[in-house]
Structures are given as structure tokens and as C-alpha cells.
């Protein structure tokens, strides 16, 4: 006796999206949908870091965080 298991094509559950808070992918690959969703956050974090702000809160860096940021900026300026 053989049991049958219903199988859905991957496209039916990947393309419909909405998994773990990621909006539905309206075309393309699942990776493209994820990247499109994450890119605005990455840009915000990069802008905050360039200004010497905490990337998570947007508040000015202080203490060890500020010292680390200054050290990284000096190193970066030497490379440019």
C-alpha cells in the first residue's frame, strides 16, 4: 500500500511571500524581494554612521563608540 503526499510547487509559497515580515514578492526571485525590502534600512544605517550617529537609534555617538568611530574614520581617510 502506497501513501500519497500532496506537494506544492515552490513558486506558490515563495512568490506569495509575506514570510517573517517581508512583504509579498511581486516578481523576480525571492532574493530580489528580500534585498528590495532591506535596502532602505541599510542606506539609513550608512548615512547615520557617516554622520557619527548610532546606527540603531540615530543619537550621537559617545564614549567607546565615538572613539571607535573616530579611529575608523582616520583609518579610512588614510586609505583614500
N, CA, C and O of each residue as an XYZ file, in Angstrom:
320
protein
N       0.837     -1.164      0.000
C       0.000      0.000      0.000
C       0.895      1.245      0.000
O       1.867      1.317      0.751
N       0.561      2.213     -0.841
C       1.378      3.403     -1.007
C       0.589      4.641     -0.599
O      -0.548      4.830     -1.033
N       1.184      5.471      0.223
C       0.540      6.717      0.640
C       1.002      7.844     -0.263
O       2.154      7.867     -0.696
N       0.119      8.765     -0.543
C       0.444      9.902     -1.397
C       0.481     11.169     -0.548
O      -0.386     11.392      0.297
N       1.471     11.972     -0.780
C       1.610     13.239     -0.060
C       1.478     14.361     -1.083
O       2.147     14.355     -2.117
N       0.611     15.318     -0.784
C       0.442     16.457     -1.676
C       1.639     17.391     -1.594
O       2.092     17.735     -0.503
N       2.144     17.796     -2.738
C       3.306     18.675     -2.800
C       2.948     19.902     -3.623
O       2.418     19.793     -4.728
N       3.247     21.077     -3.065
C       3.021     22.322     -3.793
C       4.310     22.752     -4.462
O       5.388     22.533     -3.910
N       4.226     23.360     -5.642
C       5.435     23.904     -6.261
C       6.010     25.031     -5.396
O       5.264     25.770     -4.753
N       7.316     25.153     -5.385
C       7.983     26.169     -4.570
C       7.462     27.570     -4.876
O       7.328     28.395     -3.972
N       7.168     27.840     -6.143
C       6.721     29.181     -6.527
C       5.433     29.592     -5.822
O       5.201     30.785     -5.625
N       4.600     28.645     -5.440
C       3.333     29.015     -4.805
C       3.525     29.545     -3.394
O       2.720     30.354     -2.933
N       4.561     29.115     -2.699
C       4.759     29.648     -1.352
C       5.875     30.669     -1.275
O       5.893     31.463     -0.334
N       6.802     30.691     -2.210
C       7.865     31.691     -2.190
C       7.374     32.989     -2.813
O       7.564     34.058     -2.232
N       6.756     32.921     -3.965
C       6.334     34.118     -4.669
C       5.197     34.842     -3.949
O       5.053     36.055     -4.102
N       4.405     34.139     -3.184
C       3.322     34.799     -2.463
C       3.852     35.535     -1.245
O       3.188     36.433     -0.726
N       5.034     35.168     -0.784
C       5.770     35.915      0.238
C       5.034     36.148      1.534
O       4.222     35.333      1.972
N       5.342     37.286      2.140
C       4.773     37.628      3.419
C       5.382     36.827      4.558
O       4.812     36.771      5.648
N       6.531     36.208      4.322
C       7.157     35.354      5.322
C       8.007     36.209      6.255
O       8.816     37.015      5.796
N       7.829     36.038      7.546
C       8.626     36.711      8.574
C       8.688     38.225      8.393
O       9.744     38.835      8.564
N       7.579     38.813      8.054
C       7.509     40.265      7.960
C       8.009     40.857      6.663
O       8.010     42.078      6.504
N       8.439     40.014      5.723
C       8.906     40.511      4.431
C       7.698     40.602      3.510
O       6.954     39.629      3.386
N       7.484     41.746      2.860
C       6.312     41.897      2.013
C       6.309     40.909      0.851
O       7.339     40.334      0.501
N       5.151     40.729      0.275
C       4.987     39.823     -0.852
C       5.891     40.244     -1.995
O       6.002     41.428     -2.315
N       6.538     39.256     -2.608
C       7.405     39.494     -3.757
C       6.531     39.595     -4.997
O       5.813     38.650     -5.327
N       6.580     40.713     -5.679
C       5.739     40.940     -6.855
C       6.461     40.585     -8.150
O       6.204     41.206     -9.182
N       7.329     39.633     -8.121
C       8.053     39.220     -9.316
C       9.531     39.117     -9.019
O      10.004     39.664     -8.023
N      10.256     38.433     -9.858
C      11.680     38.238     -9.637
C      11.917     37.063     -8.712
O      11.023     36.255     -8.462
N      13.123     36.983     -8.215
C      13.479     35.877     -7.334
C      13.196     36.254     -5.889
O      13.061     37.436     -5.575
N      13.104     35.268     -5.008
C      12.907     35.588     -3.598
C      14.011     36.484     -3.031
O      13.743     37.345     -2.193
N      15.253     36.283     -3.490
C      16.368     37.113     -3.028
C      16.205     38.566     -3.424
O      16.558     39.464     -2.661
N      15.672     38.803     -4.612
C      15.457     40.177     -5.056
C      14.404     40.860     -4.193
O      14.545     42.035     -3.853
N      13.354     40.133     -3.840
C      12.322     40.703     -2.980
C      12.882     41.061     -1.617
O      12.555     42.117     -1.074
N      13.725     40.196     -1.052
C      14.327     40.440      0.254
C      15.257     41.643      0.190
O      15.215     42.505      1.067
N      16.105     41.711     -0.852
C      17.043     42.826     -0.993
C      16.310     44.153     -1.138
O      16.710     45.158     -0.551
N      15.244     44.152     -1.918
C      14.477     45.379     -2.128
C      13.881     45.863     -0.802
O      13.792     47.066     -0.560
N      13.480     44.931      0.042
C      12.898     45.259      1.334
C      13.953     45.792      2.304
O      13.664     46.695      3.089
N      15.175     45.245      2.260
C      16.223     45.604      3.213
C      17.038     46.825      2.806
O      17.588     47.494      3.681
N      17.139     47.145      1.524
C      17.991     48.240      1.068
C      17.733     49.574      1.753
O      18.699     50.242      2.124
N      16.484     50.002      1.945
C      16.283     51.293      2.634
C      16.893     51.319      4.036
O      17.430     52.347      4.450
N      16.819     50.218      4.767
C      17.397     50.168      6.113
C      18.911     50.306      6.055
O      19.500     51.034      6.854
N      19.535     49.621      5.129
C      20.988     49.665      5.001
C      21.442     51.078      4.663
O      22.454     51.545      5.187
N      20.710     51.760      3.796
C      21.064     53.139      3.437
C      20.953     54.075      4.641
O      21.793     54.955      4.826
N      19.933     53.886      5.445
C      19.769     54.714      6.650
C      20.939     54.492      7.602
O      21.498     55.451      8.135
N      21.314     53.220      7.818
C      22.420     52.905      8.720
C      23.721     53.514      8.214
O      24.507     54.039      9.004
N      23.958     53.451      6.903
C      25.185     54.008      6.326
C      25.234     55.526      6.516
O      26.278     56.078      6.864
N      24.104     56.197      6.287
C      24.059     57.650      6.465
C      24.315     58.038      7.920
O      25.035     58.997      8.197
N      23.727     57.293      8.834
C      23.938     57.585     10.260
C      25.396     57.400     10.637
O      25.957     58.228     11.355
N      26.021     56.329     10.166
C      27.416     56.077     10.510
C      28.296     57.190      9.962
O      29.200     57.654     10.658
N      28.054     57.627      8.736
C      28.849     58.699      8.135
C      28.782     59.980      8.965
O      29.735     60.760      8.981
N      27.677     60.197      9.645
C      27.484     61.405     10.449
C      27.928     61.231     11.894
O      27.819     62.163     12.690
N      28.426     60.052     12.242
C      28.862     59.812     13.614
C      27.709     59.564     14.564
O      27.786     59.901     15.746
N      26.635     58.971     14.048
C      25.462     58.678     14.855
C      25.357     57.176     15.094
O      25.867     56.377     14.309
N      24.700     56.805     16.169
C      24.416     55.397     16.435
C      23.491     54.906     15.324
O      22.449     55.511     15.074
N      23.866     53.812     14.653
C      23.073     53.375     13.506
C      21.680     52.905     13.894
O      20.768     52.959     13.069
N      21.491     52.449     15.117
C      20.189     51.919     15.538
C      19.248     53.016     16.018
O      18.056     52.995     15.712
N      19.785     53.976     16.771
C      18.919     54.991     17.383
C      18.982     56.345     16.688
O      18.037     57.128     16.789
N      20.076     56.640     15.983
C      20.247     57.943     15.356
C      20.785     58.990     16.312
O      20.927     60.156     15.942
N      21.085     58.586     17.542
C      21.646     59.510     18.540
C      23.154     59.668     18.314
O      23.790     58.746     17.802
N      23.736     60.805     18.679
C      25.187     60.990     18.535
C      25.965     59.945     19.350
O      25.576     59.583     20.460
N      27.066     59.477     18.767
C      27.911     58.506     19.458
C      28.613     59.165     20.645
O      28.934     60.353     20.610
N      28.845     58.380     21.690
C      29.570     58.852     22.867
C      30.488     57.739     23.354
O      30.341     56.583     22.959
N      31.420     58.091     24.201
C      32.283     57.109     24.855
C      33.068     56.234     23.891
O      33.663     56.724     22.931
N      33.063     54.922     24.161
C      33.831     53.978     23.345
C      33.350     53.946     21.903
O      34.149     53.774     20.983
N      32.054     54.108     21.702
C      31.502     54.114     20.351
C      32.055     55.262     19.528
O      32.396     55.086     18.359
N      32.146     56.432     20.131
C      32.687     57.606     19.453
C      34.177     57.420     19.170
O      34.654     57.746     18.083
N      34.901     56.898     20.146
C      36.338     56.664     19.955
C      36.575     55.675     18.817
O      37.475     55.873     18.001
N      35.784     54.628     18.759
C      35.909     53.639     17.684
C      35.591     54.270     16.330
O      36.293     54.023     15.349
N      34.538     55.081     16.274
C      34.156     55.744     15.029
C      35.275     56.660     14.534
O      35.601     56.665     13.347
N      35.867     57.441     15.458
C      36.961     58.346     15.081
C      38.163     57.564     14.563
O      38.796     57.962     13.585
N      38.476     56.446     15.225
C      39.594     55.606     14.785
C      39.342     55.057     13.377
O      40.243     55.047     12.539
N      38.132     54.609     13.129
C      37.806     54.083     11.808
C      37.839     55.170     10.746
O      38.271     54.921      9.620
N      37.392     56.364     11.086
C      37.420     57.479     10.127
C      38.860     57.846      9.759
O      39.157     58.108      8.594
N      39.760     57.866     10.762
C      41.172     58.170     10.487
C      41.770     57.129      9.556
O      42.478     57.468      8.608
N      41.482     55.856      9.829
C      41.989     54.764      9.002
C      41.448     54.865      7.586
O      42.178     54.646      6.619
N      40.185     55.193      7.464
C      39.546     55.322      6.146
C      40.143     56.480      5.368
O      40.379     56.363      4.165
N      40.391     57.609      6.046
C      40.954     58.767      5.378
C      42.361     58.496      4.863
O      42.751     59.038      3.829
N      43.129     57.666      5.566
C      44.471     57.303      5.100
C      44.406     56.466      3.837
O      45.285     56.569      2.981
N      43.374     55.637      3.706
C      43.241     54.776      2.534
C      42.789     55.540      1.302
O      43.048     55.119      0.174
N      42.115     56.660      1.513
C      41.597     57.424      0.367
C      42.613     58.283     -0.238
O      42.329     58.985     -1.209
